[in-house]
């Protein structure tokens, strides 16, 4: 099953406002990107770590969502980020894959790379499986 990335992104206004773009969304893999822009930077023209974490949380949440049972929703319980390399231009690319899909949690690994495929960040996110209202 491939979901409509634009429709999924529209459900997350913060991600849209920060410039995150989704490219592909399936239960087994979600890809997205965040272009470098001066307004997304910290000192020295480096893409802010919070911007990278927003990208990772967005693609990770979509991956978790696509692995939920019908009617359930999700929310991030925990997220561990290792920032590995600065992004000073181009685009940060993120790929999320499920590590564990259970009844109460979904754990997702998100790898963020630069335009040259070099690692920028690694994020492991644990998402709650929230049952549909009765």
N, CA, C and O atoms as a printed pandas DataFrame, in Angstrom:
     atom_number atom_name residue_name chain_id  residue_number  x_coord  y_coord  z_coord
0              1         N          UNK        A               1    0.841   -1.176    0.000
1              2        CA          UNK        A               1    0.000    0.000    0.000
2              3         C          UNK        A               1    0.885    1.239    0.000
3              4         O          UNK        A               1    1.754    1.381    0.861
4              5         N          UNK        A               2    0.674    2.125   -0.948
5              6        CA          UNK        A               2    1.358    3.412   -0.988
6              7         C          UNK        A               2    0.328    4.486   -0.681
7              8         O          UNK        A               2   -0.724    4.555   -1.315
8              9         N          UNK        A               3    0.644    5.321    0.298
9             10        CA          UNK        A               3   -0.259    6.400    0.691
10            11         C          UNK        A               3    0.124    7.681   -0.057
11            12         O          UNK        A               3    1.232    7.800   -0.580
12            13         N          UNK        A               4   -0.804    8.627   -0.099
13            14        CA          UNK        A               4   -0.571    9.912   -0.756
14            15         C          UNK        A               4    0.261   10.807    0.168
15            16         O          UNK        A               4   -0.257   11.281    1.179
16            17         N          UNK        A               5    1.540   11.052   -0.155
17            18        CA          UNK        A               5    2.387   11.853    0.724
18            19         C          UNK        A               5    1.841   13.253    0.994
19            20         O          UNK        A               5    1.941   13.741    2.119
20            21         N          UNK        A               6    1.270   13.903   -0.006
21            22        CA          UNK        A               6    0.736   15.255    0.184
22            23         C          UNK        A               6   -0.422   15.259    1.175
23            24         O          UNK        A               6   -0.521   16.157    2.011
24            25         N          UNK        A               7   -1.293   14.267    1.085
25            26        CA          UNK        A               7   -2.432   14.189    2.014
26            27         C          UNK        A               7   -1.953   13.920    3.432
27            28         O          UNK        A               7   -2.477   14.499    4.384
28            29         N          UNK        A               8   -0.967   13.050    3.583
29            30        CA          UNK        A               8   -0.427   12.772    4.915
30            31         C          UNK        A               8    0.239   14.008    5.505
31            32         O          UNK        A               8    0.043   14.319    6.680
32            33         N          UNK        A               9    1.020   14.708    4.704
33            34        CA          UNK        A               9    1.699   15.907    5.177
34            35         C          UNK        A               9    0.699   16.991    5.575
35            36         O          UNK        A               9    0.935   17.729    6.532
36            37         N          UNK        A              10   -0.400   17.091    4.856
37            38        CA          UNK        A              10   -1.427   18.097    5.171
38            39         C          UNK        A              10   -2.027   17.893    6.557
39            40         O          UNK        A              10   -2.585   18.830    7.128
40            41         N          UNK        A              11   -1.922   16.683    7.107
41            42        CA          UNK        A              11   -2.426   16.407    8.459
42            43         C          UNK        A              11   -1.511   16.977    9.535
43            44         O          UNK        A              11   -1.875   16.989   10.711
44            45         N          UNK        A              12   -0.318   17.454    9.145
45            46        CA          UNK        A              12    0.683   17.941   10.098
46            47         C          UNK        A              12    1.078   19.376    9.758
47            48         O          UNK        A              12    2.097   19.595    9.103
48            49         N          UNK        A              13    0.281   20.360   10.195
49            50        CA          UNK        A              13    0.549   21.758    9.828
50            51         C          UNK        A              13    1.937   22.255   10.235
51            52         O          UNK        A              13    2.535   23.055    9.516
52            53         N          UNK        A              14    2.461   21.794   11.380
53            54        CA          UNK        A              14    3.796   22.235   11.798
54            55         C          UNK        A              14    4.852   21.782   10.800
55            56         O          UNK        A              14    5.751   22.548   10.454
56            57         N          UNK        A              15    4.750   20.554   10.342
57            58        CA          UNK        A              15    5.706   20.044    9.365
58            59         C          UNK        A              15    5.635   20.850    8.073
59            60         O          UNK        A              15    6.661   21.169    7.474
60            61         N          UNK        A              16    4.425   21.173    7.653
61            62        CA          UNK        A              16    4.244   21.991    6.448
62            63         C          UNK        A              16    4.882   23.363    6.660
63            64         O          UNK        A              16    5.606   23.851    5.792
64            65         N          UNK        A              17    4.617   23.986    7.808
65            66        CA          UNK        A              17    5.136   25.328    8.100
66            67         C          UNK        A              17    6.657   25.355    8.167
67            68         O          UNK        A              17    7.272   26.375    7.856
68            69         N          UNK        A              18    7.266   24.251    8.568
69            70        CA          UNK        A              18    8.722   24.214    8.671
70            71         C          UNK        A              18    9.406   23.823    7.370
71            72         O          UNK        A              18   10.633   23.869    7.281
72            73         N          UNK        A              19    8.632   23.439    6.361
73            74        CA          UNK        A              19    9.202   23.161    5.047
74            75         C          UNK        A              19    9.481   21.701    4.746
75            76         O          UNK        A              19   10.097   21.389    3.727
76            77         N          UNK        A              20    9.038   20.796    5.618
77            78        CA          UNK        A              20    9.239   19.370    5.370
78            79         C          UNK        A              20    8.441   18.952    4.140
79            80         O          UNK        A              20    7.309   19.393    3.943
80            81         N          UNK        A              21    9.039   18.100    3.319
81            82        CA          UNK        A              21    8.380   17.549    2.137
82            83         C          UNK        A              21    8.429   16.029    2.237
83            84         O          UNK        A              21    9.456   15.459    2.607
84            85         N          UNK        A              22    7.322   15.375    1.907
85            86        CA          UNK        A              22    7.283   13.906    1.863
86            87         C          UNK        A              22    7.359   13.454    0.414
87            88         O          UNK        A              22    6.681   14.000   -0.457
88            89         N          UNK        A              23    8.186   12.457    0.168
89            90        CA          UNK        A              23    8.360   11.959   -1.199
90            91         C          UNK        A              23    7.611   10.651   -1.439
91            92         O          UNK        A              23    6.976   10.476   -2.479
92            93         N          UNK        A              24    7.685    9.741   -0.481
93            94        CA          UNK        A              24    7.110    8.402   -0.649
94            95         C          UNK        A              24    6.670    7.900    0.708
95            96         O          UNK        A              24    7.343    8.135    1.713
96            97         N          UNK        A              25    5.534    7.204    0.742
97            98        CA          UNK        A              25    5.023    6.713    2.015
98            99         C          UNK        A              25    4.392    5.337    1.858
99           100         O          UNK        A              25    3.328    5.192    1.256
100          101         N          UNK        A              26    5.062    4.330    2.407
101          102        CA          UNK        A              26    4.523    2.978    2.483
102          103         C          UNK        A              26    4.743    2.499    3.910
103          104         O          UNK        A              26    5.566    3.079    4.618
104          105         N          UNK        A              27    4.039    1.464    4.360
105          106        CA          UNK        A              27    4.264    0.971    5.721
106          107         C          UNK        A              27    5.714    0.543    5.974
107          108         O          UNK        A              27    6.187    0.621    7.108
108          109         N          UNK        A              28    6.414    0.101    4.949
109          110        CA          UNK        A              28    7.793   -0.362    5.116
110          111         C          UNK        A              28    8.851    0.715    5.007
111          112         O          UNK        A              28    9.986    0.516    5.440
112          113         N          UNK        A              29    8.492    1.866    4.427
113          114        CA          UNK        A              29    9.474    2.935    4.264
114          115         C          UNK        A              29    8.792    4.253    3.915
115          116         O          UNK        A              29    7.929    4.320    3.040
116          117         N          UNK        A              30    9.207    5.296    4.625
117          118        CA          UNK        A              30    8.731    6.654    4.340
118          119         C          UNK        A              30    9.960    7.510    4.082
119          120         O          UNK        A              30   10.928    7.460    4.842
120          121         N          UNK        A              31    9.924    8.299    3.006
121          122        CA          UNK        A              31   11.038    9.192    2.706
122          123         C          UNK        A              31   10.542   10.629    2.617
123          124         O          UNK        A              31    9.424   10.902    2.180
124          125         N          UNK        A              32   11.400   11.526    3.042
125          126        CA          UNK        A              32   11.080   12.944    3.002
126          127         C          UNK        A              32   12.358   13.753    2.977
127          128         O          UNK        A              32   13.461   13.207    3.009
128          129         N          UNK        A              33   12.192   15.070    2.920
129          130        CA          UNK        A              33   13.368   15.943    2.840
130          131         C          UNK        A              33   13.069   17.311    3.407
131          132         O          UNK        A              33   11.914   17.707    3.564
132          133         N          UNK        A              34   14.128   18.017    3.708
133          134        CA          UNK        A              34   14.035   19.387    4.192
134          135         C          UNK        A              34   15.162   20.177    3.541
135          136         O          UNK        A              34   16.329   19.972    3.874
136          137         N          UNK        A              35   14.832   21.074    2.619
137          138        CA          UNK        A              35   15.873   21.879    1.978
138          139         C          UNK        A              35   16.501   22.870    2.968
139          140         O          UNK        A              35   15.827   23.408    3.847
140          141         N          UNK        A              36   17.801   23.093    2.802
141          142        CA          UNK        A              36   18.493   24.104    3.582
142          143         C          UNK        A              36   17.905   25.463    3.224
143          144         O          UNK        A              36   17.606   25.726    2.060
144          145         N          UNK        A              37   17.740   26.320    4.217
145          146        CA          UNK        A              37   17.297   27.699    4.010
146          147         C          UNK        A              37   17.834   28.523    5.169
147          148         O          UNK        A              37   17.933   28.008    6.283
148          149         N          UNK        A              38   18.182   29.776    4.947
149          150        CA          UNK        A              38   18.755   30.596    6.015
150          151         C          UNK        A              38   17.875   30.659    7.265
151          152         O          UNK        A              38   18.389   30.674    8.383
152          153         N          UNK        A              39   16.563   30.694    7.084
153          154        CA          UNK        A              39   15.643   30.768    8.222
154          155         C          UNK        A              39   15.556   29.485    9.029
155          156         O          UNK        A              39   14.898   29.464   10.070
156          157         N          UNK        A              40   16.199   28.418    8.581
157          158        CA          UNK        A              40   16.205   27.131    9.297
158          159         C          UNK        A              40   17.562   26.863    9.945
159          160         O          UNK        A              40   17.841   25.747   10.381
160          161         N          UNK        A              41   18.397   27.892   10.003
161          162        CA          UNK        A              41   19.776   27.698   10.454
162          163         C          UNK        A              41   20.035   28.259   11.837
163          164         O          UNK        A              41   19.282   29.074   12.370
164          165         N          UNK        A              42   21.138   27.783   12.389
165          166        CA          UNK        A              42   21.720   28.315   13.610
166          167         C          UNK        A              42   22.968   29.097   13.188
167          168         O          UNK        A              42   23.121   29.411   12.008
168          169         N          UNK        A              43   23.849   29.411   14.118
169          170        CA          UNK        A              43   25.054   30.186   13.813
170          171         C          UNK        A              43   25.871   29.508   12.717
171          172         O          UNK        A              43   25.950   28.282   12.645
172          173         N          UNK        A              44   26.471   30.334   11.871
173          174        CA          UNK        A              44   27.369   29.821   10.847
174          175         C          UNK        A              44   26.684   29.189    9.653
175          176         O          UNK        A              44   27.338   28.516    8.856
176          177         N          UNK        A              45   25.384   29.390    9.511
177          178        CA          UNK        A              45   24.678   28.854    8.353
178          179         C          UNK        A              45   24.467   27.354    8.388
179          180         O          UNK        A              45   24.315   26.722    7.342
180          181         N          UNK        A              46   24.456   26.777    9.584
181          182        CA          UNK        A              46   24.252   25.339    9.744
182          183         C          UNK        A              46   22.772   25.073   10.000
183          184         O          UNK        A              46   22.156   25.711   10.853
184          185         N          UNK        A              47   22.211   24.129    9.258
185          186        CA          UNK        A              47   20.813   23.740    9.458
186          187         C          UNK        A              47   20.623   23.342   10.923
187          188         O          UNK        A              47   21.343   22.485   11.437
188          189         N          UNK        A              48   19.665   23.961   11.584
189          190        CA          UNK        A              48   19.424   23.769   13.021
190          191         C          UNK        A              48   19.088   22.312   13.329
191          192         O          UNK        A              48   18.342   21.667   12.592
192          193         N          UNK        A              49   19.649   21.802   14.428
193          194        CA          UNK        A              49   19.352   20.435   14.845
194          195         C          UNK        A              49   17.870   20.207   15.059
195          196         O          UNK        A              49   17.367   19.119   14.779
196          197         N          UNK        A              50   17.164   21.210   15.549
197          198        CA          UNK        A              50   15.716   21.085   15.734
198          199         C          UNK        A              50   14.989   20.925   14.414
199          200         O          UNK        A              50   13.963   20.247   14.350
200          201         N          UNK        A              51   15.506   21.543   13.355
201          202        CA          UNK        A              51   14.910   21.371   12.027
202          203         C          UNK        A              51   15.116   19.940   11.550
203          204         O          UNK        A              51   14.206   19.336   10.982
204          205         N          UNK        A              52   16.312   19.394   11.780
205          206        CA          UNK        A              52   16.587   18.000   11.409
206          207         C          UNK        A              52   15.702   17.044   12.210
207          208         O          UNK        A              52   15.207   16.050   11.678
208          209         N          UNK        A              53   15.509   17.355   13.484
209          210        CA          UNK        A              53   14.657   16.515   14.330
210          211         C          UNK        A              53   13.196   16.604   13.891
211          212         O          UNK        A              53   12.467   15.614   13.966
212          213         N          UNK        A              54   12.766   17.772   13.437
213          214        CA          UNK        A              54   11.401   17.916   12.915
214          215         C          UNK        A              54   11.214   17.047   11.676
215          216         O          UNK        A              54   10.193   16.375   11.533
216          217         N          UNK        A              55   12.194   17.061   10.785
217          218        CA          UNK        A              55   12.143   16.206    9.603
218          219         C          UNK        A              55   12.047   14.741   10.025
219          220         O          UNK        A              55   11.192   14.009    9.527
220          221         N          UNK        A              56   12.912   14.313   10.932
221          222        CA          UNK        A              56   12.936   12.913   11.358
222          223         C          UNK        A              56   11.640   12.536   12.069
223          224         O          UNK        A              56   11.099   11.457   11.824
224          225         N          UNK        A              57   11.136   13.396   12.937
225          226        CA          UNK        A              57    9.901   13.092   13.659
226          227         C          UNK        A              57    8.723   12.990   12.697
227          228         O          UNK        A              57    7.833   12.161   12.884
228          229         N          UNK        A              58    8.720   13.826   11.677
229          230        CA          UNK        A              58    7.632   13.803   10.698
230          231         C          UNK        A              58    7.618   12.498    9.912
231          232         O          UNK        A              58    6.582   11.836    9.838
232          233         N          UNK        A              59    8.750   12.116    9.322
233          234        CA          UNK        A              59    8.750   10.886    8.531
234          235         C          UNK        A              59    8.561    9.665    9.429
235          236         O          UNK        A              59    7.950    8.677    9.021
236          237         N          UNK        A              60    9.090    9.735   10.657
237          238        CA          UNK        A              60    8.898    8.637   11.605
238          239         C          UNK        A              60    7.449    8.473   12.017
239          240         O          UNK        A              60    6.944    7.354   12.105
240          241         N          UNK        A              61    6.779    9.590   12.269
241          242        CA          UNK        A              61    5.362    9.533   12.655
242          243         C          UNK        A              61    4.502    8.990   11.520
243          244         O          UNK        A              61    3.571    8.220   11.760
244          245         N          UNK        A              62    4.805    9.384   10.294
245          246        CA          UNK        A              62    4.050    8.864    9.141
246          247         C          UNK        A              62    4.273    7.356    9.024
247          248         O          UNK        A              62    3.328    6.609    8.768
248          249         N          UNK        A              63    5.500    6.912    9.207
249          250        CA          UNK        A              63    5.797    5.482    9.138
250          251         C          UNK        A              63    5.008    4.733   10.223
251          252         O          UNK        A              63    4.407    3.693    9.952
252          253         N          UNK        A              64    5.014    5.264   11.441
253          254        CA          UNK        A              64    4.245    4.622   12.518
254          255         C          UNK        A              64    2.762    4.602   12.165
255          256         O          UNK        A              64    2.104    3.573   12.319
256          257         N          UNK        A              65    2.231    5.727   11.695
257          258        CA          UNK        A              65    0.815    5.845   11.337
258          259         C          UNK        A              65    0.405    4.795   10.308
259          260         O          UNK        A              65   -0.668    4.200   10.407
260          261         N          UNK        A              66    1.263    4.578    9.327
261          262        CA          UNK        A              66    0.945    3.613    8.267
262          263         C          UNK        A              66    0.996    2.164    8.750
263          264         O          UNK        A              66    0.572    1.254    8.038
264          265         N          UNK        A              67    1.511    1.954    9.952
265          266        CA          UNK        A              67    1.583    0.609   10.527
266          267         C          UNK        A              67    0.577    0.394   11.653
267          268         O          UNK        A              67    0.657   -0.605   12.369
268          269         N          UNK        A              68   -0.370    1.318   11.818
269          270        CA          UNK        A              68   -1.372    1.212   12.876
270          271         C          UNK        A              68   -2.537    0.322   12.459
271          272         O          UNK        A              68   -2.818    0.167   11.271
272          273         N          UNK        A              69   -3.217   -0.266   13.456
273          274        CA          UNK        A              69   -4.460   -0.966   13.127
274          275         C          UNK        A              69   -5.531    0.055   12.722
275          276         O          UNK        A              69   -5.410    1.234   13.055
276          277         N          UNK        A              70   -6.563   -0.375   12.017
277          278        CA          UNK        A              70   -7.619    0.545   11.576
278          279         C          UNK        A              70   -8.218    1.327   12.742
279          280         O          UNK        A              70   -8.537    0.760   13.787
280          281         N          UNK        A              71   -8.363    2.630   12.548
281          282        CA          UNK        A              71   -8.994    3.495   13.531
282          283         C          UNK        A              71   -8.079    4.004   14.623
283          284         O          UNK        A              71   -8.467    4.910   15.362
284          285         N          UNK        A              72   -6.885    3.462   14.756
285          286        CA          UNK        A              72   -5.951    3.891   15.807
286          287         C          UNK        A              72   -5.222    5.164   15.362
287          288         O          UNK        A              72   -5.189    5.496   14.177
288          289         N          UNK        A              73   -4.643    5.863   16.336
289          290        CA          UNK        A              73   -3.809    7.021   16.058
290          291         C          UNK        A              73   -2.497    6.836   16.816
291          292         O          UNK        A              73   -2.310    5.839   17.512
292          293         N          UNK        A              74   -1.601    7.794   16.678
293          294        CA          UNK        A              74   -0.288    7.657   17.298
294          295         C          UNK        A              74    0.207    8.981   17.847
295          296         O          UNK        A              74   -0.239   10.050   17.430
296          297         N          UNK        A              75    1.131    8.894   18.784
297          298        CA          UNK        A              75    1.796   10.053   19.348
298          299         C          UNK        A              75    3.202    9.625   19.754
299          300         O          UNK        A              75    3.406    8.494   20.197
300          301         N          UNK        A              76    4.168   10.524   19.605
301          302        CA          UNK        A              76    5.544   10.199   19.959
302          303         C          UNK        A              76    5.686   10.059   21.470
303          304         O          UNK        A              76    5.305   10.958   22.220
304          305         N          UNK        A              77    6.233    8.933   21.912
305          306        CA          UNK        A              77    6.530    8.708   23.328
306          307         C          UNK        A              77    7.965    9.094   23.653
307          308         O          UNK        A              77    8.227    9.714   24.683
308          309         N          UNK        A              78    8.884    8.731   22.786
309          310        CA          UNK        A              78   10.301    9.009   23.016
310          311         C          UNK        A              78   11.007    9.120   21.681
311          312         O          UNK        A              78   10.604    8.518   20.685
312          313         N          UNK        A              79   12.075    9.908   21.688
313          314        CA          UNK        A              79   12.863   10.071   20.480
314          315         C          UNK        A              79   14.312   10.299   20.888
315          316         O          UNK        A              79   14.608   11.220   21.650
316          317         N          UNK        A              80   15.208    9.473   20.388
317          318        CA          UNK        A              80   16.638    9.603   20.669
318          319         C          UNK        A              80   17.346    9.983   19.377
319          320         O          UNK        A              80   17.275    9.263   18.381
320          321         N          UNK        A              81   18.030   11.121   19.405
321          322        CA          UNK        A              81   18.674   11.643   18.206
322          323         C          UNK        A              81   20.179   11.727   18.398
323          324         O          UNK        A              81   20.661   12.219   19.418
324          325         N          UNK        A              82   20.905   11.247   17.418
325          326        CA          UNK        A              82   22.352   11.461   17.344
326          327         C          UNK        A              82   22.609   12.313   16.114
327          328         O          UNK        A              82   22.374   11.881   14.986
328          329         N          UNK        A              83   23.100   13.540   16.344
329          330        CA          UNK        A              83   23.449   14.430   15.236
330          331         C          UNK        A              83   24.895   14.144   14.858
331          332         O          UNK        A              83   25.783   14.185   15.709
332          333         N          UNK        A              84   25.131   13.853   13.579
333          334        CA          UNK        A              84   26.425   13.330   13.145
334          335         C          UNK        A              84   27.229   14.265   12.252
335          336         O          UNK        A              84   28.458   14.199   12.232
336          337         N          UNK        A              85   26.548   15.130   11.516
337          338        CA          UNK        A              85   27.237   15.986   10.562
338          339         C          UNK        A              85   26.400   17.238   10.316
339          340         O          UNK        A              85   25.171   17.187   10.325
340          341         N          UNK        A              86   27.080   18.356   10.098
341          342        CA          UNK        A              86   26.394   19.613    9.806
342          343         C          UNK        A              86   25.910   19.640    8.356
343          344         O          UNK        A              86   26.540   19.077    7.460
344          345         N          UNK        A              87   24.777   20.310    8.152
345          346        CA          UNK        A              87   24.253   20.544    6.805
346          347         C          UNK        A              87   24.352   22.044    6.557
347          348         O          UNK        A              87   23.680   22.837    7.217
348          349         N          UNK        A              88   25.203   22.431    5.591
349          350        CA          UNK        A              88   25.447   23.843    5.305
350          351         C          UNK        A              88   24.885   24.284    3.962
351          352         O          UNK        A              88   25.115   25.412    3.525
352          353         N          UNK        A              89   24.150   23.396    3.310
353          354        CA          UNK        A              89   23.548   23.698    2.014
354          355         C          UNK        A              89   22.852   22.458    1.497
355          356         O          UNK        A              89   22.932   21.390    2.104
356          357         N          UNK        A              90   22.178   22.600    0.391
357          358        CA          UNK        A              90   21.499   21.454   -0.208
358          359         C          UNK        A              90   20.261   21.052    0.562
359          360         O          UNK        A              90   19.481   21.899    0.997
360          361         N          UNK        A              91   20.087   19.741    0.728
361          362        CA          UNK        A              91   18.865   19.205    1.322
362          363         C          UNK        A              91   19.206   18.073    2.266
363          364         O          UNK        A              91   20.099   17.270    1.994
364          365         N          UNK        A              92   18.496   18.012    3.368
365          366        CA          UNK        A              92   18.572   16.860    4.272
366          367         C          UNK        A              92   17.498   15.871    3.824
367          368         O          UNK        A              92   16.351   16.250    3.590
368          369         N          UNK        A              93   17.881   14.605    3.709
369          370        CA          UNK        A              93   16.979   13.545    3.253
370          371         C          UNK        A              93   16.766   12.558    4.386
371          372         O          UNK        A              93   17.727   12.160    5.043
372          373         N          UNK        A              94   15.525   12.155    4.627
373          374        CA          UNK        A              94   15.222   11.231    5.722
374          375         C          UNK        A              94   14.502    9.996    5.203
375          376         O          UNK        A              94   13.635   10.079    4.333
376          377         N          UNK        A              95   14.882    8.845    5.758
377          378        CA          UNK        A              95   14.229    7.574    5.455
378          379         C          UNK        A              95   13.861    6.918    6.770
379          380         O          UNK        A              95   14.716    6.703    7.629
380          381         N          UNK        A              96   12.576    6.598    6.925
381          382        CA          UNK        A              96   12.079    5.946    8.144
382          383         C          UNK        A              96   11.632    4.534    7.818
383          384         O          UNK        A              96   10.953    4.290    6.821
384          385         N          UNK        A              97   12.033    3.600    8.692
385          386        CA          UNK        A              97   11.620    2.200    8.560
386          387         C          UNK        A              97   11.212    1.675    9.926
387          388         O          UNK        A              97   11.843    2.012   10.928
388          389         N          UNK        A              98   10.168    0.856    9.984
389          390        CA          UNK        A              98    9.757    0.308   11.280
390          391         C          UNK        A              98   10.755   -0.745   11.780
391          392         O          UNK        A              98   11.183   -1.620   11.027
392          393         N          UNK        A              99   11.114   -0.642   13.063
393          394        CA          UNK        A              99   11.939   -1.665   13.702
394          395         C          UNK        A              99   11.070   -2.661   14.450
395          396         O          UNK        A              99   11.403   -3.842   14.554
396          397         N          UNK        A             100    9.939   -2.166   14.976
397          398        CA          UNK        A             100    9.020   -2.997   15.766
398          399         C          UNK        A             100    7.610   -2.452   15.584
399          400         O          UNK        A             100    7.378   -1.252   15.734
400          401         N          UNK        A             101    6.684   -3.319   15.267
401          402        CA          UNK        A             101    5.273   -2.944   15.187
402          403         C          UNK        A             101    4.534   -3.854   16.154
403          404         O          UNK        A             101    4.351   -5.045   15.901
404          405         N          UNK        A             102    4.115   -3.269   17.265
405          406        CA          UNK        A             102    3.436   -4.049   18.298
406          407         C          UNK        A             102    2.033   -3.544   18.579
407          408         O          UNK        A             102    1.525   -2.654   17.896
408          409         N          UNK        A             103    1.414   -4.131   19.599
409          410        CA          UNK        A             103    0.047   -3.730   19.955
410          411         C          UNK        A             103   -0.003   -2.368   20.641
411          412         O          UNK        A             103   -0.987   -1.642   20.495
412          413         N          UNK        A             104    1.044   -2.011   21.386
413          414        CA          UNK        A             104    1.004   -0.753   22.132
414          415         C          UNK        A             104    2.028    0.274   21.663
415          416         O          UNK        A             104    1.893    1.458   21.974
416          417         N          UNK        A             105    3.050   -0.155   20.921
417          418        CA          UNK        A             105    4.045    0.785   20.400
418          419         C          UNK        A             105    4.502    0.389   19.003
419          420         O          UNK        A             105    4.415   -0.768   18.590
420          421         N          UNK        A             106    4.992    1.399   18.299
421          422        CA          UNK        A             106    5.686    1.205   17.027
422          423         C          UNK        A             106    7.022    1.930   17.189
423          424         O          UNK        A             106    7.052    3.108   17.543
424          425         N          UNK        A             107    8.128    1.225   16.930
425          426        CA          UNK        A             107    9.452    1.820   17.012
426          427         C          UNK        A             107    9.975    1.980   15.591
427          428         O          UNK        A             107    9.947    1.049   14.787
428          429         N          UNK        A             108   10.450    3.183   15.306
429          430        CA          UNK        A             108   10.874    3.530   13.951
430          431         C          UNK        A             108   12.316    4.026   13.983
431          432         O          UNK        A             108   12.694    4.799   14.864
432          433         N          UNK        A             109   13.116    3.582   13.022
433          434        CA          UNK        A             109   14.476    4.093   12.833
434          435         C          UNK        A             109   14.450    5.065   11.665
435          436         O          UNK        A             109   13.967    4.739   10.582
436          437         N          UNK        A             110   14.977    6.267   11.897
437          438        CA          UNK        A             110   15.037    7.285   10.848
438          439         C          UNK        A             110   16.506    7.621   10.605
439          440         O          UNK        A             110   17.239    7.974   11.528
440          441         N          UNK        A             111   16.914    7.504    9.361
441          442        CA          UNK        A             111   18.265    7.876    8.964
442          443         C          UNK        A             111   18.189    9.139    8.116
443          444         O          UNK        A             111   17.445    9.197    7.137
444          445         N          UNK        A             112   18.970   10.155    8.502
445          446        CA          UNK        A             112   19.003   11.417    7.776
446          447         C          UNK        A             112   20.374   11.537    7.118
447          448         O          UNK        A             112   21.405   11.325    7.757
448          449         N          UNK        A             113   20.369   11.880    5.837
449          450        CA          UNK        A             113   21.612   12.026    5.072
450          451         C          UNK        A             113   21.629   13.364    4.350
451          452         O          UNK        A             113   20.603   14.034    4.229
452          453         N          UNK        A             114   22.816   13.746    3.868
453          454        CA          UNK        A             114   22.913   14.954    3.051
454          455         C          UNK        A             114   22.796   14.578    1.575
455          456         O          UNK        A             114   22.540   13.420    1.244
456          457         N          UNK        A             115   22.983   15.554    0.692
457          458        CA          UNK        A             115   22.846   15.299   -0.742
458          459         C          UNK        A             115   23.851   14.271   -1.267
459          460         O          UNK        A             115   23.613   13.642   -2.298
460          461         N          UNK        A             116   24.965   14.101   -0.567
461          462        CA          UNK        A             116   25.990   13.140   -0.978
462          463         C          UNK        A             116   25.805   11.773   -0.326
463          464         O          UNK        A             116   26.649   10.891   -0.484
464          465         N          UNK        A             117   24.696   11.590    0.411
465          466        CA          UNK        A             117   24.427   10.315    1.057
466          467         C          UNK        A             117   25.186   10.096    2.352
467          468         O          UNK        A             117   25.156    8.998    2.908
468          469         N          UNK        A             118   25.874   11.136    2.845
469          470        CA          UNK        A             118   26.610   11.010    4.110
470          471         C          UNK        A             118   25.648   11.125    5.287
471          472         O          UNK        A             118   24.703   11.911    5.238
472          473         N          UNK        A             119   25.879   10.348    6.345
473          474        CA          UNK        A             119   24.984   10.403    7.507
474          475         C          UNK        A             119   25.006   11.773    8.182
475          476         O          UNK        A             119   26.069   12.339    8.436
476          477         N          UNK        A             120   23.820   12.289    8.466
477          478        CA          UNK        A             120   23.645   13.565    9.152
478          479         C          UNK        A             120   23.089   13.334   10.558
479          480         O          UNK        A             120   23.518   13.979   11.515
480          481         N          UNK        A             121   22.137   12.414   10.674
481          482        CA          UNK        A             121   21.526   12.119   11.967
482          483         C          UNK        A             121   20.927   10.724   11.940
483          484         O          UNK        A             121   20.564   10.196   10.889
484          485         N          UNK        A             122   20.837   10.144   13.130
485          486        CA          UNK        A             122   20.157    8.870   13.309
486          487         C          UNK        A             122   19.170    9.056   14.450
487          488         O          UNK        A             122   19.536    9.533   15.524
488          489         N          UNK        A             123   17.918    8.678   14.219
489          490        CA          UNK        A             123   16.861    8.883   15.205
490          491         C          UNK        A             123   16.095    7.580   15.403
491          492         O          UNK        A             123   15.678    6.936   14.440
492          493         N          UNK        A             124   15.921    7.208   16.654
493          494        CA          UNK        A             124   15.048    6.093   16.992
494          495         C          UNK        A             124   13.866    6.676   17.747
495          496         O          UNK        A             124   14.036    7.299   18.795
496          497         N          UNK        A             125   12.666    6.474   17.211
497          498        CA          UNK        A             125   11.455    7.042   17.803
498          499         C          UNK        A             125   10.515    5.930   18.215
499          500         O          UNK        A             125   10.310    4.958   17.488
500          501         N          UNK        A             126    9.950    6.093   19.395
501          502        CA          UNK        A             126    8.923    5.162   19.879
502          503         C          UNK        A             126    7.599    5.891   19.854
503          504         O          UNK        A             126    7.442    6.944   20.472
504          505         N          UNK        A             127    6.642    5.319   19.129
505          506        CA          UNK        A             127    5.316    5.906   18.968
506          507         C          UNK        A             127    4.286    5.046   19.702
507          508         O          UNK        A             127    4.318    3.818   19.624
508          509         N          UNK        A             128    3.386    5.699   20.405
509          510        CA          UNK        A             128    2.290    4.995   21.062
510          511         C          UNK        A             128    1.241    4.616   20.043
511          512         O          UNK        A             128    0.986    5.352   19.090
512          513         N          UNK        A             129    0.631    3.455   20.252
513          514        CA          UNK        A             129   -0.539    3.050   19.474
514          515         C          UNK        A             129   -1.746    3.418   20.307
515          516         O          UNK        A             129   -2.003    2.799   21.340
516          517         N          UNK        A             130   -2.490    4.423   19.868
517          518        CA          UNK        A             130   -3.641    4.924   20.607
518          519         C          UNK        A             130   -4.907    4.343   19.997
519          520         O          UNK        A             130   -5.210    4.579   18.827
520          521         N          UNK        A             131   -5.643    3.583   20.797
521          522        CA          UNK        A             131   -6.846    2.922   20.301
522          523         C          UNK        A             131   -7.893    3.933   19.862
523          524         O          UNK        A             131   -7.960    5.051   20.374
524          525         N          UNK        A             132   -8.694    3.521   18.918
525          526        CA          UNK        A             132   -9.803    4.361   18.452
526          527         C          UNK        A             132  -10.795    4.552   19.582
527          528         O          UNK        A             132  -11.018    3.631   20.368
528          529         N          UNK        A             133  -11.403    5.748   19.681
529          530        CA          UNK        A             133  -12.418    5.972   20.709
530          531         C          UNK        A             133  -13.579    4.982   20.561
531          532         O          UNK        A             133  -13.987    4.645   19.450
532          533         N          UNK        A             134  -14.090    4.533   21.682
533          534        CA          UNK        A             134  -15.189    3.563   21.660
534          535         C          UNK        A             134  -16.498    4.198   21.269
535          536         O          UNK        A             134  -17.520    3.515   21.204
